[in-house]
């Protein structure tokens, strides 16, 4: 007998039109709408105040901004604990939705960022949006978009360029600077954002650089909620099951976490009231999440697809995959972490396995596999150096890296499916070293903006990757997972 679906509907009841904008957000994607905007919605419901959001896409998806604008920025988030338990939450915390891919839209966005009422600028633009070298965190001055921003600083196209120009306008006007809060999956994301902004500012105006370095706060944060990309099937499910006909709606898991370094120059919402953890140091939280959750996600993405799976939940039905992920977290991720109790890490690992198995989310492995060149350093490579230094096993990690190389290799015949900022370079390596696996591996490891030189030149690391690549090329993925999971 089927279970009765338990639906809780939470409407938005405050006077949204009376809420002024206090935060500008760059990256109007599904994650922002299901994470930061939800926390702001809950805060405004409970506390009120002028902390509304102006949220913008800066490069793509004008249709979403137009949809939200037409709906007075009202949309819904469906938070699933399971297929039978869901909370449908109405969101109105976003008071303005912009598309800044045009000159007119960019001007409006810069005006909002420069306005004295804006006290915080937050970002969810993915790792590649910062235009940084993944392995070093340095700004890529050879990036065409950064070169454009250097040539035309008052009409920027990148997030670092927008931040520098908006801060420049505030500096010139004598307006106090906003706080810049990165919410992307990068280690020390506040420090990396600060370094990118300062590097760009230093090429434009030395006085502006010094003012930013002295007065602008760049707190780090850790965000955690699984938010798959929406599909037509998802929209249909919302309509049929929840009577929710909303093309801006988002489906996500019920779990949510936000840990923020408490360093703000112009104040902030009292986020503690809605469950945000305000801390002095985010590092232990972000490193644990990057290496355990995100690292496991990437293993699922590459090894899962090689095994023929399409979604996270589907892959988690395979006992060998569950055992393999548990092995990875306990023996290769946890030993690289500091500042977290063993019992807490073990409990976190088991919670992650349960969250991955949530079959109410059709989280596509192909989505997680995007931008692999940007994700590998913080998810696997930084920890790999620690494992080598301490003579610890890294078989699971090596299988993941080898699976990523094979994933790129297989995309060589269908390049449109490789969604990565370094796609053309990687595909060129595949074409150049076709039927030469040893040369191909050497060529990949030689990409110093992905693989740190110390790690890539380590004979033990090379041997681990070679063995994993050969095993995946010749054997069954599931058999290898079982073998790697054994004690």
C-alpha positions as CSV (number, residue, x, y, z in Angstrom):
1,X,0.0,0.0,0.0
2,X,1.6,3.3,-1.0
3,X,2.5,5.8,1.7
4,X,0.5,9.0,2.1
5,X,2.5,12.0,0.8
6,X,3.1,14.5,3.6
7,X,3.2,18.0,2.2
8,X,3.8,21.2,4.3
9,X,3.2,24.5,2.5
10,X,4.8,27.6,3.9
11,X,3.5,30.8,2.3
12,X,5.4,34.1,2.4
13,X,3.4,36.5,4.6
14,X,5.5,39.7,5.1
15,X,5.1,42.8,3.0
16,X,7.7,42.1,0.5
17,X,7.3,45.3,-1.5
18,X,8.3,47.3,1.6
19,X,11.6,45.4,1.9
20,X,14.6,47.4,0.6
21,X,17.6,45.8,-1.1
22,X,20.5,45.3,1.3
23,X,22.3,42.5,-0.5
24,X,23.3,42.1,-4.2
25,X,23.9,38.6,-5.4
26,X,25.9,37.5,-8.4
27,X,24.7,34.1,-9.8
28,X,21.0,33.7,-10.1
29,X,21.1,30.0,-10.3
30,X,19.2,27.2,-8.7
31,X,21.6,26.9,-5.8
32,X,21.2,30.5,-4.8
33,X,17.5,30.4,-5.0
34,X,17.4,27.2,-2.9
35,X,20.0,28.2,-0.3
36,X,20.9,31.9,0.4
37,X,17.5,33.2,-0.7
38,X,15.8,30.6,1.5
39,X,17.8,31.8,4.6
40,X,16.9,35.4,3.8
41,X,13.3,34.5,3.3
42,X,13.2,32.8,6.7
43,X,14.9,35.8,8.2
44,X,12.5,38.3,6.7
45,X,9.6,36.3,7.8
46,X,10.9,36.2,11.4
47,X,12.7,39.6,11.7
48,X,11.8,41.9,8.9
49,X,14.3,44.6,7.9
50,X,15.9,45.9,4.8
51,X,17.9,42.9,3.7
52,X,16.1,42.1,0.4
53,X,18.1,40.6,-2.5
54,X,18.9,42.0,-5.9
55,X,20.1,38.8,-7.7
56,X,21.7,38.8,-11.1
57,X,23.0,36.5,-13.8
58,X,26.0,38.1,-15.4
59,X,26.6,36.0,-18.5
60,X,23.7,33.6,-19.3
61,X,20.0,32.8,-18.8
62,X,18.2,36.0,-19.3
63,X,15.0,34.0,-19.5
64,X,15.2,33.2,-15.8
65,X,15.6,36.8,-14.8
66,X,12.6,37.7,-17.1
67,X,10.5,34.9,-15.6
68,X,11.1,36.1,-12.1
69,X,10.5,39.7,-13.0
70,X,7.2,38.9,-14.5
71,X,6.2,37.0,-11.4
72,X,7.2,39.9,-9.1
73,X,10.2,37.7,-8.1
74,X,7.9,35.2,-6.4
75,X,8.9,31.5,-6.8
76,X,8.8,28.2,-4.8
77,X,11.4,25.8,-3.3
78,X,10.4,22.2,-2.8
79,X,12.5,20.7,0.0
80,X,12.3,16.9,-0.1
81,X,13.2,14.6,2.8
82,X,12.0,11.7,0.8
83,X,9.6,11.1,-2.1
84,X,6.8,11.1,0.5
85,X,7.8,14.1,2.6
86,X,8.2,17.6,1.2
87,X,8.0,21.2,2.3
88,X,6.9,23.6,-0.4
89,X,8.2,27.1,0.5
90,X,7.2,30.3,-1.2
91,X,10.1,32.7,-1.6
92,X,9.9,36.5,-2.1
93,X,13.3,37.5,-0.6
94,X,14.6,38.3,-4.1
95,X,13.2,41.7,-4.8
96,X,14.8,42.3,-8.1
97,X,16.1,39.9,-10.8
98,X,18.6,41.2,-13.3
99,X,20.4,40.0,-16.4
100,X,23.8,41.8,-16.7
101,X,24.8,40.3,-20.0
102,X,23.8,43.5,-21.8
103,X,25.1,47.0,-21.4
104,X,21.8,48.2,-20.0
105,X,21.6,45.3,-17.5
106,X,25.2,45.7,-16.5
107,X,24.6,49.4,-15.8
108,X,21.7,48.6,-13.5
109,X,23.6,46.0,-11.7
110,X,26.6,48.3,-11.1
111,X,24.2,51.0,-9.9
112,X,22.7,48.6,-7.3
113,X,26.2,47.4,-6.2
114,X,27.3,51.0,-5.8
115,X,24.2,52.2,-3.9
116,X,24.9,53.1,-0.3
117,X,22.0,50.8,0.8
118,X,23.9,47.8,-0.5
119,X,25.9,46.4,2.4
120,X,26.8,42.9,1.2
121,X,27.6,41.4,-2.2
122,X,27.4,37.6,-2.3
123,X,28.4,35.2,-5.1
124,X,27.6,31.8,-6.4
125,X,29.3,31.8,-9.8
126,X,31.0,28.4,-9.6
127,X,34.8,28.0,-9.4
128,X,35.4,29.0,-13.0
129,X,33.6,32.4,-12.5
130,X,36.5,33.8,-10.5
131,X,39.0,33.3,-13.5
132,X,41.6,31.7,-11.2
133,X,44.2,29.1,-11.9
134,X,42.7,26.0,-10.0
135,X,46.0,24.8,-8.6
136,X,47.4,28.2,-7.4
137,X,44.3,30.5,-7.0
138,X,46.0,33.2,-9.0
139,X,44.0,35.4,-11.3
140,X,44.4,34.4,-14.9
141,X,45.4,37.6,-16.6
142,X,45.5,35.7,-19.9
143,X,41.8,35.0,-19.7
144,X,40.1,36.9,-22.5
145,X,37.3,38.1,-20.2
146,X,39.9,39.5,-17.7
147,X,41.8,41.1,-20.5
148,X,38.5,42.8,-21.6
149,X,38.0,44.1,-18.0
150,X,41.5,45.5,-18.0
151,X,40.9,47.3,-21.3
152,X,37.4,48.5,-20.4
153,X,37.2,48.6,-16.6
154,X,34.0,50.6,-16.5
155,X,32.1,48.0,-18.6
156,X,33.3,44.7,-16.9
157,X,32.2,41.2,-17.9
158,X,33.5,39.1,-15.1
159,X,32.6,38.9,-11.4
160,X,36.0,40.2,-10.3
161,X,35.7,43.1,-12.8
162,X,32.2,43.9,-11.5
163,X,33.4,43.9,-7.9
164,X,36.4,46.2,-8.7
165,X,34.3,48.7,-10.7
166,X,31.5,48.8,-8.1
167,X,34.1,49.3,-5.3
168,X,35.8,52.0,-7.4
169,X,32.5,53.9,-7.8
170,X,32.0,53.8,-4.0
171,X,35.6,54.8,-3.4
172,X,35.3,57.8,-5.8
173,X,32.0,58.8,-4.2
174,X,33.3,58.5,-0.6
175,X,30.8,55.6,0.1
176,X,31.8,52.9,2.6
177,X,32.6,49.6,0.9
178,X,30.3,46.6,0.9
179,X,31.4,43.2,2.3
180,X,32.1,40.6,-0.4
181,X,30.9,37.1,0.6
182,X,31.8,34.2,-1.6
183,X,29.5,31.2,-1.4
184,X,31.3,28.9,-3.9
185,X,33.0,25.6,-3.4
186,X,36.6,26.8,-3.1
187,X,39.0,26.5,-0.2
188,X,39.4,29.8,1.6
189,X,36.9,31.3,-0.8
190,X,37.0,34.7,0.9
191,X,40.8,34.9,0.6
192,X,40.8,33.8,-3.0
193,X,38.1,36.3,-3.9
194,X,40.1,39.0,-2.1
195,X,43.3,38.0,-4.0
196,X,41.4,38.1,-7.4
197,X,39.9,41.5,-6.7
198,X,43.2,43.0,-5.5
199,X,45.1,41.6,-8.4
200,X,42.7,43.2,-10.9
201,X,42.6,46.4,-9.0
202,X,46.4,46.7,-8.8
203,X,46.5,46.8,-12.6
204,X,44.0,49.7,-12.7
205,X,44.6,52.0,-9.7
206,X,47.1,51.7,-6.9
207,X,45.1,53.9,-4.6
208,X,42.0,51.9,-5.2
209,X,43.9,48.7,-4.5
210,X,45.2,50.0,-1.2
211,X,41.7,51.2,-0.2
212,X,40.2,47.8,-0.9
213,X,43.0,46.0,0.9
214,X,42.5,48.2,4.0
215,X,38.7,48.5,4.2
216,X,36.9,45.7,2.4
217,X,35.9,42.5,4.3
218,X,36.1,39.2,2.4
219,X,34.7,36.6,4.8
220,X,34.9,32.9,3.8
221,X,31.8,30.7,3.9
222,X,30.8,27.1,3.5
223,X,27.5,26.2,1.9
224,X,25.8,22.8,1.8
225,X,22.6,21.7,0.1
226,X,22.1,19.3,-2.8
227,X,20.3,21.2,-5.5
228,X,20.0,19.3,-8.8
229,X,19.4,21.2,-12.1
230,X,15.7,21.3,-12.9
231,X,14.3,19.2,-15.7
232,X,10.9,19.1,-17.4
233,X,10.1,16.0,-15.4
234,X,10.8,18.0,-12.2
235,X,8.4,20.8,-13.3
236,X,5.8,18.2,-14.2
237,X,6.2,16.5,-10.8
238,X,5.7,19.7,-9.0
239,X,2.6,20.5,-11.0
240,X,1.1,17.1,-10.6
241,X,2.1,16.3,-7.0
242,X,2.1,19.7,-5.4
243,X,-0.2,21.8,-7.7
244,X,2.8,24.1,-8.2
245,X,3.0,25.5,-11.7
246,X,6.1,27.6,-11.4
247,X,8.9,27.7,-14.1
248,X,11.3,29.4,-11.6
249,X,10.7,26.7,-9.0
250,X,13.6,24.6,-7.5
251,X,13.7,21.1,-6.1
252,X,16.3,20.3,-3.4
253,X,17.0,18.2,-0.4
254,X,15.6,19.2,3.0
255,X,19.1,19.4,4.5
256,X,20.8,22.8,4.5
257,X,23.9,24.3,6.1
258,X,25.6,27.6,5.9
259,X,28.8,28.5,7.9
260,X,30.0,32.0,7.6
261,X,33.1,33.8,8.9
262,X,31.8,36.7,11.1
263,X,33.7,39.6,9.4
264,X,31.4,42.3,8.0
265,X,32.1,46.0,7.6
266,X,28.6,47.4,7.2
267,X,26.6,45.0,9.3
268,X,24.7,41.9,8.4
269,X,21.4,40.1,9.1
270,X,21.1,38.3,12.4
271,X,21.5,35.1,10.5
272,X,22.0,33.0,13.7
273,X,18.2,33.3,14.2
274,X,17.6,31.1,11.1
275,X,20.3,28.6,11.7
276,X,23.4,30.1,10.0
277,X,26.6,29.2,11.9
278,X,28.6,32.4,12.4
279,X,32.2,31.4,13.3
280,X,35.7,32.8,13.6
281,X,37.3,30.3,11.2
282,X,35.4,28.4,8.4
283,X,38.4,26.3,7.4
284,X,37.6,23.0,9.2
285,X,34.0,23.1,7.9
286,X,34.9,24.0,4.3
287,X,37.7,21.4,4.1
288,X,35.6,18.6,5.5
289,X,32.8,19.5,3.1
290,X,35.0,19.8,0.0
291,X,36.9,16.6,0.5
292,X,34.1,14.4,1.9
293,X,30.9,15.6,0.2
294,X,32.3,17.2,-2.9
295,X,35.1,14.7,-3.3
296,X,32.6,11.9,-3.0
297,X,30.3,13.6,-5.5
298,X,33.1,13.7,-8.1
299,X,33.8,10.1,-7.5
300,X,30.2,9.3,-8.2
301,X,30.2,11.6,-11.3
302,X,33.1,9.9,-13.1
303,X,33.2,6.4,-11.8
304,X,29.4,6.2,-11.7
305,X,29.1,7.2,-15.4
306,X,31.8,4.7,-16.4
307,X,29.7,2.1,-14.6
308,X,26.6,3.1,-16.6
309,X,24.7,5.1,-13.9
310,X,22.9,8.4,-14.7
311,X,21.9,9.7,-11.2
312,X,23.4,9.8,-7.8
313,X,20.5,7.9,-6.3
314,X,20.8,5.2,-9.0
315,X,24.6,4.8,-8.3
316,X,23.9,4.6,-4.5
317,X,21.7,1.5,-5.1
318,X,24.9,-0.4,-5.9
319,X,26.4,-1.7,-2.6
320,X,29.9,-1.6,-4.1
321,X,29.6,2.2,-4.7
322,X,28.4,2.7,-1.1
323,X,31.3,0.7,0.4
324,X,33.7,2.5,-1.9
325,X,32.6,5.9,-0.9
326,X,32.7,5.0,2.8
327,X,36.2,3.7,2.3
328,X,37.3,6.9,0.5
329,X,35.9,9.1,3.2
330,X,37.3,7.2,6.1
331,X,40.7,6.3,4.8
332,X,41.6,9.0,2.3
333,X,39.5,12.1,3.1
334,X,39.3,12.1,6.9
335,X,43.1,11.6,7.5
336,X,43.8,14.9,5.6
337,X,41.4,16.9,7.9
338,X,42.4,18.9,10.9
339,X,40.3,20.6,13.7
340,X,37.4,18.1,13.5
341,X,36.8,15.2,16.0
342,X,36.9,11.7,14.6
343,X,33.4,10.9,15.8
344,X,32.0,14.0,14.1
345,X,33.7,13.0,10.8
346,X,32.4,9.5,11.0
347,X,28.9,10.7,11.7
348,X,29.1,13.2,8.9
349,X,30.2,10.4,6.5
350,X,27.1,8.3,7.3
351,X,24.8,11.4,6.9
352,X,26.3,12.0,3.5
353,X,25.7,8.4,2.4
354,X,22.1,8.8,3.5
355,X,21.7,12.1,1.7
356,X,23.2,10.7,-1.5
357,X,20.7,7.8,-1.4
358,X,17.7,10.2,-1.3
359,X,15.7,9.0,-4.3
360,X,13.5,12.1,-4.4
361,X,16.3,14.0,-6.1
362,X,17.2,13.1,-9.7
363,X,20.7,14.5,-9.4
364,X,22.4,13.9,-12.7
365,X,25.9,12.7,-12.6
366,X,26.6,14.6,-15.8
367,X,25.8,17.9,-13.9
368,X,28.3,17.1,-11.2
369,X,31.0,16.1,-13.8
370,X,31.0,19.7,-15.2
371,X,34.1,21.8,-14.8
372,X,36.3,19.0,-13.6
373,X,39.5,20.9,-14.2
374,X,38.4,23.5,-11.7
375,X,37.1,21.1,-9.1
376,X,39.9,18.5,-8.8
377,X,42.5,20.6,-6.9
378,X,40.3,21.4,-3.9
379,X,38.4,18.1,-3.9
380,X,41.2,15.6,-4.4
381,X,44.6,17.0,-5.2
382,X,45.3,19.0,-2.1
383,X,44.5,16.0,0.0
384,X,46.5,13.7,-2.2
385,X,49.7,15.6,-1.3
386,X,48.9,15.0,2.4
387,X,48.3,11.3,1.8
388,X,51.7,10.9,0.0
389,X,53.5,12.9,2.6
390,X,52.2,10.6,5.3
391,X,52.5,7.4,3.3
392,X,48.8,6.7,3.4
393,X,46.7,4.9,0.7
394,X,45.2,6.8,-2.1
395,X,43.7,4.1,-4.3
396,X,40.1,5.6,-4.3
397,X,41.4,9.1,-5.2
398,X,43.6,7.7,-7.9
399,X,40.6,5.8,-9.4
400,X,38.7,9.1,-9.4
401,X,41.4,11.0,-11.2
402,X,41.9,8.3,-13.7
403,X,38.1,8.1,-14.3
404,X,38.1,11.9,-14.9
405,X,40.8,11.5,-17.6
406,X,38.9,8.6,-19.2
407,X,35.7,10.8,-19.0
408,X,37.5,13.5,-20.9
409,X,39.0,10.9,-23.3
410,X,35.6,9.5,-24.1
411,X,34.3,13.0,-24.8
412,X,36.9,13.4,-27.5
413,X,34.5,12.1,-30.1
414,X,31.6,14.3,-28.8
415,X,33.2,17.5,-27.6
416,X,29.9,19.3,-27.1
417,X,29.4,17.1,-24.0
418,X,32.6,18.2,-22.3
419,X,31.5,21.2,-20.2
420,X,34.8,22.6,-18.9
421,X,36.6,25.9,-19.3
422,X,39.7,24.0,-20.4
423,X,37.7,21.7,-22.7
424,X,39.5,22.5,-25.9
425,X,42.9,22.2,-24.4
426,X,42.1,18.8,-22.8
427,X,40.5,17.5,-26.0
428,X,43.5,18.6,-27.9
429,X,45.7,16.5,-25.6
430,X,43.4,13.5,-26.2
431,X,43.7,13.9,-30.0
432,X,47.4,14.4,-29.8
433,X,48.0,11.2,-27.7
434,X,45.4,8.9,-29.1
435,X,46.3,5.3,-28.5
436,X,49.3,6.4,-26.4
437,X,48.0,6.0,-22.8
438,X,51.4,6.7,-21.1
439,X,51.9,9.9,-23.1
440,X,48.3,10.9,-22.5
441,X,48.7,10.6,-18.7
442,X,51.9,12.5,-18.7
443,X,50.3,15.3,-20.7
444,X,47.4,15.6,-18.3
445,X,49.7,15.6,-15.3
446,X,51.8,18.3,-16.9
447,X,48.9,20.8,-16.8
448,X,50.3,22.9,-13.9
449,X,47.2,25.0,-13.6
450,X,45.3,21.8,-12.6
451,X,48.0,19.6,-11.0
452,X,50.5,21.3,-8.6
453,X,54.0,20.6,-9.9
454,X,55.2,19.0,-6.6
455,X,52.3,16.5,-6.8
456,X,52.5,15.8,-10.5
457,X,56.2,15.1,-10.4
458,X,56.0,12.6,-7.5
459,X,56.7,9.1,-8.8
460,X,54.3,7.5,-6.3
461,X,51.5,9.8,-7.5
462,X,52.3,9.0,-11.1
463,X,52.3,5.3,-10.3
464,X,49.0,5.4,-8.5
465,X,47.3,7.2,-11.5
466,X,48.9,4.9,-14.0
467,X,47.7,1.7,-12.2
468,X,44.2,3.1,-11.7
469,X,44.0,4.2,-15.4
470,X,45.1,0.8,-16.6
471,X,42.7,-1.0,-14.3
472,X,39.8,1.1,-15.4
473,X,40.7,0.6,-19.1
474,X,40.8,-3.2,-18.7
475,X,38.3,-4.2,-16.1
476,X,34.9,-3.8,-14.6
477,X,34.3,-0.7,-12.7
478,X,32.1,-2.5,-10.1
479,X,34.8,-5.1,-9.6
480,X,37.4,-2.4,-9.0
481,X,35.1,-0.6,-6.5
482,X,34.7,-3.9,-4.6
483,X,38.5,-4.5,-4.7
484,X,39.3,-0.9,-3.5
485,X,36.7,-1.1,-0.7
486,X,38.2,-4.3,0.8
487,X,40.3,-4.0,4.0
